[in-house]
Amino acid sequence: LNIPLGKSFLNWSGALVPETQDFYIVTEAQSDDAMKNILGDLCKIGLTRVGGVFRSDVLREWKSRRGGLEQVPQLDPAALHRVAKNGRQVVDVRSPEEWSGGHLPDAIHIPLAQLPDRFGELNASAPIVLHCRGGGRSSIATSYLQSHGLANVSNLAGGFDAWVAQGFEVESAKSAKSASGQKSATSANGRKPAKPAIRRKSAKSGGGQKPTLSASGRRKK
């Protein structure tokens, strides 16, 4: 699970990392004080079960010993436009306010904070393309799905803004679609989707493995 170490780090960590399981941190933070600050902030939102901390050089070591790292495939808007009708699920992880301003045709709306509770609605056997406004939140979402065993996922490079900039079609909120295929302006349970917030309810990690939280130094778009 890759969450950039920026202003939304605690928000998305609280929403996506289970409180009830041990997890490990991979970080680009170089100083001990910076690492202590990260751990202190995580403790404030109830994430205290840190099993270990690794500096980013562990990735080079992993690559030298294991032969490669998992990557997030990137799909540009033109490529998505060409293949959008070929059974791909387009998942919009933006906020309800952003969604109501317009979204990709036939997209499924699952705000990022709701992903732990709703990713089971997606068809794991079909390709999934995730997007947000600029690509930051959808990169987090893509890493979350990968950590839960969904391999055929990709991120829309440049997000919604790049799609609009290339002049492709945008639908209004009245034609919203849930993962079940039914069009609705509300979430699958009939309620309006909640705004992204610190998530106190824990989620099970895929395959029983302890999750790894990558706190990179890159900021969310």
Secondary structure, DSSP 8 states (H G I E B T S, - for coil): -EEESSTTHHHHHHHHS-TTS-EEEEE---SHHHHHHHHHHHHHTT---EEEEEETHHHHHHHHHHS------EE-HHHHHHHTTSS-EEEE-S-HHHHHT-B-TT-EE--GGGHHHHGGGS-TTS-EEEE-SSSHHHHHHHHHHHHTT--SEEEETTHHHHHHHTT---B-GGG-B-TTS-B-SS-TTSS---------S----GGG---EEEEES----
